[in-house]
């Protein structure tokens, strides 16, 4: 807003009386100010304009004085790159495994973890009964245990067959020991057990229910089916 000459004159009238009486207007500047002291009367007489105050020219009252949003500076914040999500474990579909050699199947399914309790019991039996033997021999041992569970002559679960009293020497009081998880033989046993449970390959002793080490002579009156690795298989 602009001060008119009339406004300045009205402001000067009462103060001029103080000047006549010999008083001067008090100065509110600090003694530390280096600038010259200006009386209140002189301040009142100064006409201030919009340009003096650094205001926008308001001659056109119809215009909006709000700044345009397009001209408003926007703070740009650097965004931290998102960490990649952990890759899920690959899922191998059954059709991708069909017809592949046993060695490839075991390499594909080998690992330190088993998908369920039944597969875990089977893998432990394979490990303690046939670790280090040819893959075909290990698979045939696994199939004997599965055949027993399906025969109706033995417990109906894999774990029940393995824990059955007097059948496997590595089991004590129904307890199946835990193999060393980081060993290569354990990883192979896990692969073999999954091949057998998924019926992805056939062993070398069809429908066999019994086996023993080659150095043993039990005198069984059973049908001998095959000799694979270090074991002789019967039904």
Residue frames as qw, qx, qy, qz and C-alpha x, y, z in Angstrom:
[[0.000, 0.889, 0.458, 0.000, 0.00, 0.00, 0.00],
 [0.407, 0.426, -0.014, 0.808, 1.14, 3.55, -0.64],
 [0.250, -0.602, -0.421, 0.631, 1.28, 6.41, 1.98],
 [0.248, 0.793, 0.344, 0.436, -0.30, 9.59, 0.64],
 [0.258, 0.377, -0.223, 0.861, 0.93, 13.09, 1.41],
 [0.500, -0.578, -0.086, -0.639, -2.20, 13.64, 3.47],
 [0.889, -0.356, -0.284, 0.045, -1.44, 10.67, 5.70],
 [0.660, 0.102, -0.279, 0.690, 2.10, 11.86, 6.21],
 [0.026, -0.509, 0.074, -0.857, 0.90, 15.36, 7.10],
 [0.693, -0.560, -0.162, -0.425, -1.60, 14.06, 9.66],
 [0.880, -0.227, -0.290, 0.300, 1.08, 11.94, 11.27],
 [0.489, 0.276, -0.208, 0.801, 3.40, 14.95, 11.50],
 [0.248, -0.721, -0.132, -0.633, 0.89, 17.25, 13.31],
 [0.728, -0.674, -0.084, -0.093, 1.00, 15.81, 16.83],
 [0.840, -0.131, -0.047, 0.525, 4.70, 15.20, 16.66],
 [0.334, 0.581, 0.014, 0.742, 5.44, 18.75, 15.64],
 [0.458, -0.814, -0.054, -0.353, 4.04, 19.87, 18.97],
 [0.860, -0.421, 0.008, 0.289, 6.73, 17.87, 20.69],
 [0.645, 0.277, 0.061, 0.710, 9.33, 19.57, 18.54],
 [0.031, -0.780, -0.078, -0.620, 7.99, 23.01, 19.45],
 [0.659, -0.736, -0.011, -0.156, 8.13, 22.20, 23.14],
 [0.014, -0.788, 0.608, -0.095, 11.79, 21.40, 22.74],
 [0.758, -0.208, 0.611, -0.087, 11.51, 17.59, 22.81],
 [0.347, 0.451, -0.705, -0.424, 12.99, 15.29, 20.27],
 [0.927, -0.017, -0.146, -0.346, 11.57, 11.89, 19.34],
 [0.627, -0.513, 0.586, 0.013, 13.31, 9.07, 21.08],
 [0.493, 0.505, -0.659, -0.260, 15.59, 6.89, 19.02],
 [0.917, -0.195, 0.240, -0.252, 15.03, 3.16, 19.30],
 [0.764, 0.487, -0.403, 0.128, 18.22, 2.20, 17.59],
 [0.856, -0.422, -0.079, 0.288, 20.84, 0.42, 19.63],
 [0.179, -0.903, 0.306, 0.244, 24.02, 2.27, 20.51],
 [0.603, -0.254, 0.658, 0.373, 25.86, -0.40, 18.69],
 [0.619, 0.658, 0.414, 0.107, 24.20, 0.53, 15.38],
 [0.481, -0.205, 0.259, 0.812, 26.68, 2.17, 13.05],
 [0.199, 0.572, 0.544, 0.581, 24.04, 3.92, 10.86],
 [0.004, -0.218, 0.126, -0.968, 22.95, 7.56, 11.34],
 [0.070, 0.410, 0.771, -0.482, 20.08, 8.25, 13.71],
 [0.117, -0.326, -0.502, -0.792, 16.82, 9.27, 12.01],
 [0.272, 0.017, 0.483, -0.832, 14.06, 10.98, 13.99],
 [0.310, 0.373, 0.860, -0.157, 10.58, 9.56, 14.23],
 [0.355, 0.718, 0.167, -0.575, 9.20, 12.59, 12.40],
 [0.197, 0.551, -0.617, -0.526, 11.43, 11.94, 9.46],
 [0.151, 0.026, 0.984, 0.094, 10.37, 8.29, 9.45],
 [0.348, 0.554, 0.653, -0.381, 6.73, 9.27, 9.43],
 [0.321, 0.736, -0.080, -0.591, 7.29, 11.54, 6.48],
 [0.068, -0.331, 0.826, 0.451, 8.81, 8.87, 4.30],
 [0.775, 0.272, 0.015, -0.569, 6.45, 7.61, 1.65],
 [0.381, -0.244, 0.883, 0.128, 6.81, 3.85, 1.16],
 [0.656, 0.342, -0.315, -0.595, 5.77, 2.16, -2.02],
 [0.974, 0.004, 0.170, -0.151, 5.20, -1.42, -2.98],
 [0.736, 0.545, -0.313, 0.251, 8.48, -1.41, -4.91],
 [0.052, -0.694, 0.544, -0.468, 10.29, -0.19, -1.74],
 [0.686, -0.331, 0.520, -0.387, 8.89, -3.13, 0.22],
 [0.012, -0.296, 0.918, 0.263, 9.66, -5.63, -2.48],
 [0.547, 0.305, 0.680, -0.380, 6.00, -6.45, -3.04],
 [0.343, 0.311, 0.734, 0.497, 4.36, -7.41, -6.29],
 [0.160, 0.021, -0.153, -0.975, 2.64, -4.64, -8.24],
 [0.177, 0.381, 0.869, -0.262, -1.03, -4.97, -7.26],
 [0.244, 0.236, -0.157, -0.927, -2.48, -2.63, -9.87],
 [0.582, -0.037, -0.604, -0.544, -4.43, -5.51, -11.38],
 [0.462, -0.270, 0.617, -0.577, -6.55, -6.72, -8.47],
 [0.888, 0.143, -0.031, -0.437, -8.14, -9.48, -10.58],
 [0.645, 0.415, -0.639, 0.066, -4.95, -11.50, -10.90],
 [0.883, -0.460, -0.099, 0.005, -4.15, -14.24, -8.42],
 [0.029, 0.837, -0.518, 0.171, -0.92, -13.72, -6.56],
 [0.848, -0.300, 0.436, -0.042, -0.52, -17.41, -5.72],
 [0.014, -0.562, 0.725, 0.398, 2.47, -18.90, -7.46],
 [0.809, 0.258, -0.339, -0.406, 1.82, -21.40, -10.20],
 [0.877, -0.311, 0.362, -0.058, 2.27, -24.99, -9.18],
 [0.870, 0.426, 0.027, 0.246, 4.27, -25.55, -12.31],
 [0.316, 0.762, -0.310, 0.473, 6.81, -22.94, -11.14],
 [0.630, -0.682, 0.277, -0.248, 7.03, -24.21, -7.56],
 [0.299, 0.531, -0.790, 0.065, 10.34, -25.95, -7.00],
 [0.935, -0.230, -0.101, -0.250, 9.95, -29.59, -6.02],
 [0.316, -0.649, 0.689, -0.061, 12.50, -31.23, -3.77],
 [0.839, 0.277, -0.437, -0.167, 13.88, -34.33, -5.45],
 [0.606, -0.559, 0.540, -0.170, 14.90, -37.05, -2.99],
 [0.347, 0.419, -0.822, -0.169, 17.28, -39.75, -4.03],
 [0.898, -0.171, 0.057, -0.401, 15.64, -43.15, -3.69],
 [0.348, -0.471, 0.810, 0.021, 17.62, -46.07, -2.37],
 [0.520, 0.211, -0.697, -0.447, 17.61, -48.93, -4.85],
 [0.856, -0.235, 0.162, -0.432, 15.32, -51.76, -3.80],
 [0.266, -0.420, 0.867, 0.035, 17.12, -54.94, -2.80],
 [0.555, 0.120, -0.667, -0.482, 16.34, -57.85, -5.10],
 [0.828, -0.271, 0.210, -0.443, 14.01, -60.42, -3.63],
 [0.356, -0.392, 0.845, 0.072, 15.68, -63.74, -2.84],
 [0.518, 0.224, -0.640, -0.522, 15.31, -66.15, -5.68],
 [0.842, -0.185, 0.289, -0.417, 12.96, -69.02, -4.79],
 [0.436, -0.294, 0.835, 0.160, 14.30, -72.54, -4.91],
 [0.398, 0.240, -0.601, -0.650, 13.79, -73.99, -8.39],
 [0.734, 0.067, 0.531, -0.418, 10.86, -76.37, -8.65],
 [0.061, 0.272, -0.855, -0.437, 11.57, -79.33, -10.88],
 [0.762, 0.129, 0.048, -0.633, 8.44, -80.64, -12.53],
 [0.764, -0.106, 0.636, -0.023, 8.06, -84.45, -12.86],
 [0.779, 0.593, 0.201, 0.012, 7.86, -84.26, -16.64],
 [0.220, 0.886, -0.406, 0.040, 11.27, -82.59, -16.70],
 [0.363, -0.549, 0.746, -0.102, 12.81, -85.63, -14.98],
 [0.894, 0.160, 0.367, -0.200, 11.18, -88.48, -16.83],
 [0.871, 0.472, 0.021, 0.137, 13.49, -90.63, -18.90],
 [0.140, 0.858, -0.448, 0.208, 16.69, -89.10, -17.56],
 [0.677, 0.181, -0.661, 0.269, 19.60, -91.28, -16.38],
 [0.677, -0.607, -0.393, 0.136, 19.75, -92.13, -12.70],
 [0.569, -0.148, -0.147, 0.795, 22.95, -90.14, -12.19],
 [0.026, 0.354, 0.186, 0.916, 21.27, -86.98, -13.54],
 [0.525, -0.627, -0.442, -0.369, 18.18, -87.53, -11.43],
 [0.701, -0.482, -0.342, 0.400, 20.22, -87.91, -8.25],
 [0.406, 0.024, -0.020, 0.913, 22.32, -84.83, -9.08],
 [0.163, -0.490, -0.326, -0.792, 19.12, -82.83, -9.66],
 [0.633, -0.609, -0.314, -0.361, 17.42, -83.90, -6.43],
 [0.683, -0.104, -0.478, 0.543, 20.41, -84.21, -4.10],
 [0.126, -0.734, 0.072, -0.663, 20.54, -81.88, -1.11],
 [0.160, 0.182, -0.748, 0.618, 20.70, -81.60, 2.65],
 [0.436, 0.075, 0.455, -0.773, 16.95, -81.32, 3.31],
 [0.026, 0.223, 0.942, 0.248, 14.14, -83.75, 2.62],
 [0.276, -0.318, -0.301, -0.856, 10.59, -82.64, 1.78],
 [0.731, -0.420, -0.076, -0.532, 8.81, -84.73, 4.43],
 [0.561, -0.516, 0.598, -0.249, 9.27, -87.19, 7.27],
 [0.942, 0.145, 0.295, -0.065, 8.78, -90.31, 5.17],
 [0.676, 0.675, -0.187, 0.228, 11.42, -89.27, 2.67],
 [0.111, -0.783, 0.523, -0.318, 13.73, -88.39, 5.54],
 [0.784, -0.304, 0.515, -0.167, 13.40, -91.86, 7.09],
 [0.907, 0.385, 0.147, 0.083, 14.09, -93.44, 3.71],
 [0.407, 0.812, -0.320, 0.271, 17.13, -91.26, 3.08],
 [0.385, -0.674, 0.574, -0.261, 18.60, -92.18, 6.47],
 [0.899, -0.052, 0.431, -0.063, 18.14, -95.87, 5.77],
 [0.768, 0.615, -0.027, 0.178, 19.79, -95.51, 2.37],
 [0.087, 0.849, -0.441, 0.278, 22.68, -93.65, 3.96],
 [0.499, -0.542, 0.635, -0.235, 23.39, -96.16, 6.73],
 [0.878, 0.069, 0.468, -0.074, 22.72, -99.29, 4.66],
 [0.785, 0.400, 0.346, 0.322, 24.35, -98.43, 1.34],
 [0.038, 0.960, -0.155, -0.229, 26.39, -95.22, 1.39],
 [0.194, -0.635, 0.659, 0.355, 29.31, -95.35, -1.03],
 [0.576, 0.159, 0.787, 0.156, 27.74, -98.06, -3.17],
 [0.101, 0.151, 0.595, 0.783, 26.77, -97.62, -6.85],
 [0.370, 0.033, 0.092, -0.924, 23.65, -95.52, -7.33],
 [0.657, -0.062, -0.584, -0.473, 21.73, -98.53, -8.66],
 [0.495, -0.127, -0.802, 0.310, 22.50, -100.43, -5.46],
 [0.015, 0.112, 0.462, -0.879, 21.36, -97.53, -3.27],
 [0.511, 0.012, -0.204, -0.835, 18.14, -97.17, -5.26],
 [0.635, -0.092, -0.739, -0.206, 17.43, -100.90, -4.92],
 [0.278, -0.148, -0.734, 0.602, 17.83, -100.67, -1.12],
 [0.254, 0.107, 0.190, -0.942, 15.35, -97.78, -1.11],
 [0.596, -0.009, -0.474, -0.648, 12.87, -99.77, -3.18],
 [0.462, -0.126, -0.863, 0.158, 13.00, -102.73, -0.78],
 [0.036, -0.210, -0.579, 0.787, 11.87, -100.43, 2.06],
 [0.433, 0.147, -0.103, -0.883, 9.08, -98.96, -0.07],
 [0.563, -0.015, -0.746, -0.355, 8.00, -102.46, -1.18],
 [0.277, -0.169, -0.845, 0.425, 7.74, -103.51, 2.46],
 [0.180, 0.224, 0.358, -0.889, 5.50, -100.55, 3.34],
 [0.551, 0.203, -0.267, -0.764, 3.19, -101.44, 0.44],
 [0.340, 0.120, -0.921, -0.148, 3.18, -105.21, 0.96],
 [0.725, -0.416, -0.144, -0.529, 0.82, -105.54, 3.94],
 [0.879, -0.128, -0.407, 0.211, 3.36, -107.82, 5.64],
 [0.493, -0.033, -0.307, 0.813, 5.26, -105.00, 7.32],
 [0.032, -0.625, -0.359, 0.692, 4.36, -101.63, 8.86],
 [0.447, 0.715, 0.512, 0.164, 2.45, -99.46, 6.41],
 [0.088, 0.991, -0.082, -0.055, 4.75, -96.42, 6.55],
 [0.638, 0.568, -0.378, 0.358, 8.36, -95.88, 5.52],
 [0.118, -0.627, 0.534, -0.555, 9.34, -94.74, 9.01],
 [0.840, -0.271, 0.286, -0.373, 7.51, -97.72, 10.53],
 [0.944, 0.278, -0.150, 0.096, 9.43, -100.14, 8.30],
 [0.427, 0.607, -0.460, 0.488, 12.79, -98.56, 9.15],
 [0.304, -0.532, 0.510, -0.604, 12.03, -98.53, 12.89],
 [0.920, -0.151, -0.206, -0.297, 10.71, -102.09, 13.01],
 [0.562, -0.642, 0.513, -0.095, 12.50, -104.02, 15.70],
 [0.722, -0.219, 0.631, 0.182, 15.33, -106.31, 14.62],
 [0.724, 0.615, 0.300, 0.084, 15.32, -105.30, 10.94],
 [0.472, 0.762, -0.152, 0.416, 18.04, -102.65, 10.57],
 [0.748, -0.233, -0.353, 0.512, 21.18, -102.75, 12.71],
 [0.263, 0.284, -0.111, 0.915, 21.70, -98.97, 12.69],
 [0.462, -0.570, -0.178, -0.655, 18.38, -98.43, 14.52],
 [0.323, 0.002, -0.786, 0.527, 18.57, -98.64, 18.32],
 [0.011, 0.420, 0.690, -0.589, 15.39, -98.66, 20.39],
 [0.295, 0.766, 0.570, 0.044, 13.37, -97.26, 17.50],
 [0.077, -0.881, 0.080, 0.459, 15.71, -94.27, 17.16],
 [0.752, 0.523, 0.179, 0.358, 17.10, -93.43, 13.70],
 [0.497, -0.500, 0.044, 0.708, 20.42, -91.61, 14.00],
 [0.313, 0.917, 0.077, -0.236, 21.07, -88.36, 12.14],
 [0.802, 0.236, 0.162, 0.524, 23.66, -88.49, 9.33],
 [0.325, -0.453, 0.056, 0.828, 26.18, -85.66, 8.89],
 [0.423, 0.779, 0.370, -0.279, 24.19, -83.10, 6.91],
 [0.168, 0.849, -0.311, -0.393, 27.15, -81.69, 5.00],
 [0.476, -0.292, 0.777, 0.293, 28.53, -84.97, 3.67],
 [0.338, 0.303, -0.589, -0.669, 28.38, -85.96, 0.01],
 [0.144, -0.110, -0.982, -0.059, 26.97, -89.39, 0.91],
 [0.152, 0.477, 0.657, -0.563, 24.02, -87.77, 2.72],
 [0.329, 0.498, -0.143, -0.789, 23.25, -85.51, -0.22],
 [0.287, 0.169, -0.835, -0.439, 23.30, -88.54, -2.49],
 [0.025, -0.263, -0.937, 0.229, 21.00, -90.46, -0.13],
 [0.274, 0.517, 0.344, -0.735, 18.53, -87.54, -0.23],
 [0.370, 0.411, -0.469, -0.688, 18.59, -87.62, -4.04],
 [0.202, 0.026, -0.965, -0.163, 18.13, -91.40, -4.13],
 [0.109, 0.358, 0.804, -0.462, 15.21, -91.30, -1.69],
 [0.367, 0.523, 0.109, -0.762, 13.41, -88.67, -3.76],
 [0.341, 0.294, -0.719, -0.530, 13.94, -90.66, -6.96],
 [0.129, -0.120, -0.982, 0.061, 12.49, -93.74, -5.26],
 [0.182, 0.442, 0.619, -0.624, 9.53, -91.91, -3.67],
 [0.411, 0.545, -0.084, -0.726, 8.62, -90.30, -7.00],
 [0.793, 0.197, 0.574, 0.056, 9.14, -93.59, -8.86],
 [0.322, 0.841, -0.240, -0.364, 11.36, -91.84, -11.40],
 [0.389, 0.521, -0.751, -0.111, 13.62, -94.84, -11.97],
 [0.949, -0.184, -0.130, -0.219, 13.59, -98.59, -11.35],
 [0.419, -0.636, 0.647, -0.029, 16.00, -100.51, -9.20],
 [0.386, 0.408, -0.790, -0.246, 17.56, -103.82, -10.17],
 [0.069, -0.054, -0.972, 0.216, 15.51, -106.14, -7.94],
 [0.450, -0.279, -0.311, -0.789, 11.76, -105.91, -8.76],
 [0.757, -0.442, -0.237, -0.418, 9.42, -106.68, -5.82],
 [0.578, 0.131, -0.661, 0.460, 12.33, -107.54, -3.52],
 [0.552, -0.749, -0.162, -0.328, 11.51, -107.47, 0.21],
 [0.781, -0.574, 0.148, 0.197, 14.78, -108.58, 1.77],
 [0.590, 0.689, -0.327, 0.265, 18.49, -108.02, 1.32],
 [0.748, -0.613, 0.123, 0.224, 21.73, -108.74, 3.10],
 [0.007, 0.829, -0.503, -0.245, 25.40, -107.91, 2.65],
 [0.775, 0.422, -0.447, -0.148, 27.34, -110.18, 0.31],
 [0.242, 0.433, -0.801, 0.334, 29.69, -111.40, 3.03],
 [0.521, -0.137, 0.593, -0.598, 26.74, -112.73, 5.10],
 [0.354, 0.005, -0.876, -0.329, 25.29, -116.26, 4.64],
 [0.486, -0.167, 0.401, -0.758, 21.89, -116.20, 6.39],
 [0.068, 0.055, 0.994, 0.058, 20.61, -119.44, 4.79],
 [0.485, 0.298, 0.261, -0.779, 17.25, -117.90, 3.80],
 [0.356, 0.255, 0.870, 0.228, 14.82, -120.08, 1.84],
 [0.295, 0.754, 0.216, -0.545, 13.75, -117.19, -0.33],
 [0.703, 0.584, 0.304, 0.268, 13.82, -116.44, -4.03],
 [0.439, -0.453, 0.184, 0.753, 17.02, -114.69, -4.90],
 [0.431, 0.844, 0.293, -0.129, 16.33, -111.79, -7.26],
 [0.525, 0.765, -0.127, 0.351, 19.60, -109.94, -7.86],
 [0.672, -0.433, -0.094, 0.593, 23.00, -108.95, -6.56],
 [0.264, 0.856, 0.116, 0.429, 23.67, -105.23, -6.81],
 [0.031, -0.797, 0.390, -0.461, 26.70, -103.56, -5.32],
 [0.059, 0.349, -0.832, 0.427, 27.37, -105.00, -1.88],
 [0.553, 0.002, 0.547, -0.628, 23.91, -106.53, -1.38],
 [0.094, -0.095, -0.940, -0.313, 21.99, -109.63, -2.35],
 [0.463, 0.024, 0.130, -0.876, 18.21, -109.15, -2.82],
 [0.010, -0.173, -0.985, -0.022, 15.34, -111.63, -2.28],
 [0.508, -0.191, -0.110, -0.832, 11.59, -111.76, -2.41]]
